Amino acid sequence: MPKIIARRKRKIRDIVIGRLTEDGRVDFPGNPTEDPIAPRTLVPLPASAAGRDVALSFESGDPRRPIVMGLIQTSDRLELA
């Protein structure tokens, strides 16, 4: 009988910088799919944020479950509250 070997899923424990797409999905290094993934988010993401870099965390380290922690601020796009 063939032996079934369970593959361990690669977990992401660090914050990853990804890119927000025009349809509100995210793409990032280590994305296990061919297409951007719909994330959950801790912050509002206006349509004007499309194309911006975002800080991502992952639920239980699962790269298929991204969570947007915030928009990356650069000095030329700094938004003060």
N, C-alpha and C positions, 0 to 999 in steps of 0.2 A: 504494500500500500504506500502511495506517495506521502511524504512527510509535508505537512503544511507549516510553513514558517510565517509567523506574524511579523509584518514589517512595522518597525517603530516609526511613528510620525515624528518628523522634525519639529521641535517646539521652538518658538521664538520668545526669549525672555527679556530681550532688550527693547528699548524704544527704537523704532525704525522710521526713517523719513520716507514718505511716499508722496504721490502726486494725486490731487483731486481732479477727476475728469469732469467734463461738461455735464454728464448725466448724474453726478453726485457719487460716483463710485471711486474707489482708490486702486492705484497700482503701486507696487513697491518691490524692492529687491527681495527675492524669496517667495514671491507670489506663486502658490502651487498650481494655479490655473492659467490658462492662456489669455483670459480676459480680466479686466479690473473687477473688483469685488465690492458689493454693496456693504458699507460699514455701518456700525452704530456710532454715535457721536456724543461727546460730552458738551460740545459747543455748537451754537447755531452756525450753519454753513450757507451763507448767502450765495446766490447765483454768481456774484462777482468774484467768488473764491475759486471758481473753476480755473484749473491750471496752476494753482498755488501748491506749495509744499505743505504737507501736514505731518504732525507727529502722531505715530501710530503705536498702540499697544495691542495685545492680542488676548482674547478671553482664553484662559487656561493655557496660554502659549500657542494656541492653535492658529496657524497662519490663514486659515479659511474664515476666521472670525475677528476681523480687524475692528478696532475702536479708535476713532479720531479723538485724540487728546487735545488738539489745538492746531491752529494755523501757525506756521513758521513765520516769524516776523523778521524782516530785514530792515536795515536803516532807511532804505528808500520807500518802504511800505509800512513803516511803523504806525500803528493805530493806537493812540492813547485813549484810555477809558475816561 
